[in-house]
């Protein structure tokens, strides 16, 4: 099978880090990119999950606390009830 050259722009630091990683697997950067492309074509999708970074432990605790009703203020059925409560603190 013949091959063709493709030029892509990569951050120099990312290129250096990825080359070191792939070399530790016995792969060149070119081989790693080809593996990615073949897998994408095979799956007809990006072959890994793309998303926001996972929340840190502090954020996860806040989410869990909110889901469990911990540390939340009381709810109000109307703006009037809210205003009564706010005025009562004066």
CORJONOR-V833986 format. One record per run of one state. SS is the DSSP state (H for helix, E for strand, C for the rest). FROM is the first residue (numbers start at 1). TO is the last residue. If there is no record, write none. Layout:
BEGIN
SS | FROM | TO
SS | FROM | TO
END
This chain:
BEGIN
C | 1 | 11
H | 12 | 24
C | 25 | 28
H | 29 | 43
C | 44 | 56
H | 57 | 67
C | 68 | 78
H | 79 | 88
C | 89 | 90
END
